[in-house]
Amino acid sequence: MSSSSAKAAHYRADGVRITHDPHAPGMAEVHSIHWSPYDRVRVKYGAPGETDRDGFDPYADSVGAGIYGGVVKRRPEDGSVVIGKQYQGHNPRPGPVYAGGGYTPVSDAIATFNREVSGGVPTPETTLAKLLDAHPDLVNDVSTGGASPLHTCGMSRANQHATAFLISRGADVDAVDAYGFTPLDRAASNNLAIAAEALLKRGADPDANGPPRDVATQSEARDVLKALDARAKEGGRVDSGASRTLVPIRPRWCGELRS
């Protein structure tokens, strides 16, 4: 079989299919241009082991705070989110601009939620619960990539355990990020069945804005596909419809959040 007739599939360690070729020509070149008196260096994402921690690592299929879940710039006069060019040009569509400084406080709290609960901390005493007690509006906070806290839950196996709790606090189950993904789509892209089941049980529309089944199929997210099948048998329609157009990312990104 010739190399032109079949392209090798790439997978993450967790079995999720990487939907781009991490070794495609130009992947190690740079988006930002660094000037010196002697040369101009153009990079895209960097060579393996040399990627920007806040950016996209195409080899691990993971992203940092500059792309998803990070602190965004806000206008001092009214606190509104600044919309503009995205970090590393990862999303061609304008979105919330990265302010630097890493992940948002709520993203960090989501990342520690499961560890705290598993360690015996009562849910009301977790960092996430206390943060939302003090600032209830953060349940639908905006971060880089247009990600809401529920989107962030769909970005890692640890994060998904905060899904039901956030919904109980009023999180929008059908919010859409800057890539056109709902929280259910995002969970599907990373094969996070716990997050997907929590969203479906608590009212997420399996057809809102687009096709979670298509996303799950593309990523070979077998656990989420089972959850969607179960939902369909219960009477919840889960189509692969074409009502929503996802942002044409090159490479198309369904990666997980970098810890």
C-alpha positions as CSV (number, residue, x, y, z in Angstrom):
1,M,0.0,0.0,0.0
2,S,1.5,3.4,-1.0
3,S,1.9,6.2,1.5
4,S,-0.3,8.4,-0.6
5,S,-3.2,5.9,-0.4
6,A,-3.3,5.6,3.4
7,K,-2.3,8.1,6.1
8,A,-1.1,6.8,9.4
9,A,-3.4,7.5,12.3
10,H,-2.0,9.2,15.4
11,Y,-3.2,8.6,18.9
12,R,-2.7,10.1,22.4
13,A,-1.6,7.9,25.3
14,D,-5.3,7.8,26.4
15,G,-6.4,6.3,23.1
16,V,-8.0,9.4,21.7
17,R,-7.3,9.9,18.0
18,I,-5.3,13.0,17.1
19,T,-7.1,14.6,14.3
20,H,-4.1,16.3,12.8
21,D,-0.7,15.1,11.7
22,P,1.7,16.3,14.4
23,H,4.7,15.8,12.1
24,A,3.3,17.6,9.1
25,P,5.7,19.9,7.2
26,G,5.9,23.3,8.9
27,M,4.5,22.1,12.3
28,A,7.8,23.1,14.0
29,E,7.9,26.5,12.4
30,V,6.7,29.6,14.4
31,H,3.7,32.0,14.2
32,S,5.4,34.8,16.1
33,I,8.4,36.5,14.5
34,H,11.3,37.3,16.8
35,W,13.7,40.0,15.5
36,S,17.3,40.4,16.4
37,P,20.1,42.6,14.8
38,Y,21.3,39.5,13.1
39,D,18.3,37.4,12.0
40,R,14.6,36.8,11.9
41,V,13.3,33.5,13.1
42,R,9.8,32.3,12.2
43,V,8.3,29.6,14.3
44,K,4.9,27.9,14.4
45,Y,4.6,25.7,17.4
46,G,8.2,24.6,18.0
47,A,10.0,21.3,17.8
48,P,9.1,18.4,20.1
49,G,10.1,19.3,23.7
50,E,10.4,23.0,22.7
51,T,6.8,24.1,22.4
52,D,5.4,27.2,24.2
53,R,3.8,26.0,27.5
54,D,1.0,28.6,27.1
55,G,0.4,27.4,23.5
56,F,-0.4,24.4,21.4
57,D,1.7,21.2,21.6
58,P,0.8,19.3,18.4
59,Y,2.8,16.3,19.4
60,A,0.9,15.7,22.7
61,D,-2.3,17.2,21.3
62,S,-2.6,19.5,24.3
63,V,-3.0,23.2,24.8
64,G,-1.9,25.7,27.4
65,A,-3.6,28.8,29.0
66,G,-2.9,31.0,26.0
67,I,-5.3,29.0,23.9
68,Y,-7.9,27.6,26.4
69,G,-9.0,28.3,29.9
70,G,-6.6,31.2,30.5
71,V,-7.0,34.7,31.9
72,V,-8.4,37.1,29.3
73,K,-7.9,40.9,28.8
74,R,-10.8,43.1,30.0
75,R,-11.5,46.7,29.5
76,P,-10.9,48.7,32.7
77,E,-13.9,50.9,32.1
78,D,-16.6,48.2,32.1
79,G,-14.9,44.8,32.6
80,S,-15.9,43.6,29.1
81,V,-13.7,41.0,27.4
82,V,-11.3,42.2,24.8
83,I,-11.8,40.4,21.5
84,G,-9.0,40.1,19.0
85,K,-6.3,37.9,17.4
86,Q,-5.9,34.5,19.1
87,Y,-2.7,33.2,20.7
88,Q,-0.3,31.7,18.2
89,G,-3.1,32.3,15.6
90,H,-4.4,28.9,16.7
91,N,-8.0,29.9,16.0
92,P,-8.4,32.0,12.8
93,R,-11.5,33.5,14.2
94,P,-11.1,36.5,16.7
95,G,-11.9,35.6,20.3
96,P,-11.1,36.6,23.9
97,V,-7.5,37.8,24.0
98,Y,-5.0,36.2,26.4
99,A,-3.8,38.5,29.2
100,G,-0.9,36.3,30.3
101,G,-0.6,34.9,33.8
102,G,-1.8,31.3,33.1
103,Y,-5.2,29.7,33.8
104,T,-8.1,31.5,35.4
105,P,-8.8,30.9,39.1
106,V,-11.9,28.9,38.2
107,S,-9.9,26.8,35.7
108,D,-7.4,26.1,38.5
109,A,-10.1,25.2,40.9
110,I,-11.7,22.8,38.5
111,A,-8.4,21.1,38.0
112,T,-8.1,20.4,41.8
113,F,-11.7,19.6,42.5
114,N,-11.6,15.8,42.0
115,R,-8.3,15.5,44.0
116,E,-9.8,17.4,46.9
117,V,-13.0,15.4,47.0
118,S,-11.2,12.1,46.6
119,G,-8.9,13.2,49.5
120,G,-11.9,13.6,51.8
121,V,-12.7,17.3,51.4
122,P,-16.4,17.9,51.6
123,T,-17.7,19.3,48.3
124,P,-18.9,22.6,49.9
125,E,-15.3,23.1,51.3
126,T,-13.5,22.6,47.9
127,T,-11.6,25.5,46.4
128,L,-14.2,25.5,43.5
129,A,-17.2,25.7,45.9
130,K,-15.6,28.5,48.0
131,L,-14.7,30.5,44.9
132,L,-18.3,30.3,43.5
133,D,-19.7,31.1,46.9
134,A,-17.6,34.3,46.9
135,H,-18.1,35.0,43.1
136,P,-21.3,33.2,41.8
137,D,-20.9,34.8,38.4
138,L,-17.7,32.8,37.8
139,V,-19.8,29.8,37.1
140,N,-20.1,31.1,33.5
141,D,-16.7,32.9,33.4
142,V,-15.1,33.6,30.1
143,S,-11.5,32.4,29.4
144,T,-9.3,32.0,26.4
145,G,-10.7,30.1,23.5
146,G,-14.1,31.4,24.6
147,A,-14.2,28.5,27.1
148,S,-16.7,28.5,29.9
149,P,-16.0,26.5,33.1
150,L,-18.0,23.6,31.7
151,H,-15.9,23.6,28.5
152,T,-12.9,23.4,30.8
153,C,-14.4,20.3,32.4
154,G,-14.3,18.6,29.0
155,M,-10.6,19.1,28.7
156,S,-9.1,16.4,31.0
157,R,-10.0,13.3,32.9
158,A,-9.6,15.0,36.2
159,N,-11.5,18.1,35.2
160,Q,-14.6,16.2,34.1
161,H,-15.5,15.3,37.7
162,A,-16.5,19.0,38.4
163,T,-19.1,18.9,35.6
164,A,-22.2,18.0,37.7
165,F,-21.2,20.4,40.5
166,L,-20.9,23.3,38.1
167,I,-24.3,22.5,36.6
168,S,-25.8,22.5,40.0
169,R,-24.5,26.0,40.5
170,G,-26.1,27.3,37.3
171,A,-23.5,26.7,34.6
172,D,-24.8,27.0,31.0
173,V,-24.8,23.5,29.6
174,D,-25.2,24.7,26.0
175,A,-22.6,27.5,25.9
176,V,-20.6,27.8,22.7
177,D,-16.8,28.5,22.7
178,A,-14.8,30.4,20.1
179,Y,-14.3,27.2,18.2
180,G,-18.0,26.5,17.9
181,F,-18.0,23.7,20.5
182,T,-20.5,23.2,23.2
183,P,-19.4,21.6,26.5
184,L,-20.8,18.3,25.2
185,D,-18.8,18.6,22.0
186,R,-15.7,19.4,24.0
187,A,-16.2,16.3,26.3
188,A,-16.8,14.2,23.1
189,S,-13.5,15.4,21.6
190,N,-11.6,14.1,24.6
191,N,-13.7,10.9,25.2
192,L,-14.8,12.1,28.7
193,A,-17.9,10.0,29.4
194,I,-18.4,11.2,33.0
195,A,-18.7,14.8,31.7
196,A,-20.9,13.8,28.8
197,E,-23.3,11.8,30.9
198,A,-23.5,14.6,33.5
199,L,-24.3,17.1,30.7
200,L,-26.9,14.9,29.1
201,K,-28.6,14.0,32.4
202,R,-28.8,17.7,33.4
203,G,-30.4,19.0,30.3
204,A,-27.7,19.6,27.7
205,D,-29.2,19.5,24.2
206,P,-27.4,16.7,22.3
207,D,-28.2,18.6,19.1
208,A,-27.5,22.2,20.3
209,N,-25.5,24.1,17.7
210,G,-24.0,20.9,16.2
211,P,-23.1,17.3,16.1
212,P,-21.4,15.8,19.2
213,R,-21.6,12.4,17.6
214,D,-19.5,13.6,14.7
215,V,-16.9,15.0,17.1
216,A,-16.8,11.8,19.1
217,T,-16.5,9.7,15.9
218,Q,-13.7,11.7,14.6
219,S,-11.7,11.4,17.8
220,E,-12.7,7.7,18.2
221,A,-14.2,8.6,21.6
222,R,-15.8,5.2,22.2
223,D,-17.0,5.9,25.8
224,V,-18.8,9.1,24.8
225,L,-20.3,7.3,21.8
226,K,-21.8,4.8,24.2
227,A,-23.2,7.6,26.3
228,L,-24.8,9.2,23.3
229,D,-26.3,5.8,22.2
230,A,-27.7,5.4,25.7
231,R,-29.2,8.9,25.5
232,A,-30.8,8.1,22.1
233,K,-32.4,4.9,23.4
234,E,-33.9,7.0,26.2
235,G,-35.6,9.2,23.6
236,G,-33.1,12.0,23.4
237,R,-32.3,12.7,19.7
238,V,-28.6,12.6,19.0
239,D,-28.1,13.4,15.3
240,S,-25.0,14.0,13.3
241,G,-26.8,17.0,11.7
242,A,-25.2,19.8,9.8
243,S,-26.9,22.7,11.5
244,R,-23.7,24.2,12.9
245,T,-20.4,24.9,11.2
246,L,-17.3,24.3,13.3
247,V,-14.4,26.8,13.0
248,P,-12.1,25.5,10.2
249,I,-9.0,25.1,12.3
250,R,-5.8,24.0,10.6
251,P,-5.0,21.7,12.2
252,R,-8.5,20.9,13.5
253,W,-8.1,20.9,17.3
254,C,-9.8,18.6,19.8
255,G,-6.8,18.4,22.2
256,E,-6.8,18.2,26.0
257,L,-5.8,20.9,28.5
258,R,-2.2,20.9,29.6
259,S,-1.7,20.6,33.3
